[in-house]
Amino acid sequence: MSKVKHHYDQVADIYDGRYDGERGRQYHTHICDHLMTRIPKGAQLLDLGCGTGLFTHRYIQAGGRAVGLDISRGMLSKARDRCRQGEYIAGTAEVLPFRDSCFDVVSSMLAFSYIRNPGALLAEAWRVLRPGGHIAICTLGRNLLTTAVPVVYHVWERLGVRQVGVGTFDEHYYTERELAGLLRDAGFCSIHSKYCSFAHHSLPDPLFALVKKVEPFVEKSAPYLAYNICASGIKPEEETAGES
Ligand SMILES: C[S@@+](CC[C@H](N)C(=O)[O-])C[C@H]1O[C@@H](n2cnc3c(N)ncnc32)[C@H](O)[C@@H]1O
């Protein structure tokens, strides 16, 4: 975990260049849109691995209140600059510094792959959610296109490339079924999961525009080519762990 923390402290100043520039913003907004459709607006959100606050800000702009949590103080400092209305706390998503049942929504955007003990994160999310509360996670999925990512990043790390996400972090990419299964095992119900995003921010320009056009088709008819998975669930009003 300290390597991930160190990495994000080091790249905090260039992070928004990746996800808040021209193509990066379209990519990030697209996956945020997916997450937003799965959660109630105007409620109290906890955003795990909030980074520079892109999703936290989006939720607040839509009328909600939000706390962002991240292991990187460098990223949190950027989040504070972006959106003063949010509250930002340093810590790991696997051990949450909040009392039971105090949030309506827990989200995690592009951070779940770094979590060593996903069961611990989900148990903590369950604990801090009110009965009836929602969880929504968007993370890089495991498919033909993403399998090569850790190998490429490992080589780039050895070559000294300084770029967001570049390094060897023992990340875990999930299939849709695995992610849904983790939510179910943690006791969430009404589980929904969906592959999303095909136009990757790293594609060069005319190609990005072209791929963006076929993105809806890929998400609907060839989802195994999409990069991310959005999975969501609800903490039952009555605690019925294990049901879905
Ligand atoms: C790719 S960034 C995503 C940031 C933000 N959610 C977004 O969508 O732009 C991954 C973030 O997860 C954070 N992170 C990684 N492991 C974490 C952990 N165990 N607990 C909390 N945050 C973590 C990193 O510090 C980093 O800010």
The ligand as an ORCA input file, in Angstrom:
! r2SCAN-3c Opt
* xyz 0 1
  C      -6.679      6.133    -10.329
  S      -6.868      7.085     -8.871
  C      -8.631      7.401     -8.883
  C      -8.978      8.698     -8.183
  C     -10.409      9.161     -8.325
  N     -11.323      8.244     -7.694
  C     -10.784      9.384     -9.767
  O     -11.704      8.743    -10.253
  O     -10.150     10.216    -10.423
  C      -6.731      5.862     -7.574
  C      -6.785      6.483     -6.194
  O      -6.963      5.446     -5.219
  C      -6.210      5.787     -4.085
  N      -6.003      4.566     -3.288
  C      -5.310      3.461     -3.620
  N      -5.352      2.541     -2.635
  C      -6.126      3.082     -1.647
  C      -6.554      2.619     -0.372
  N      -6.215      1.411      0.094
  N      -7.341      3.428      0.367
  C      -7.699      4.655     -0.079
  N      -7.310      5.153     -1.282
  C      -6.547      4.375     -2.066
  C      -4.937      6.375     -4.658
  O      -4.210      7.134     -3.724
  C      -5.510      7.221     -5.803
  O      -5.798      8.525     -5.400
*
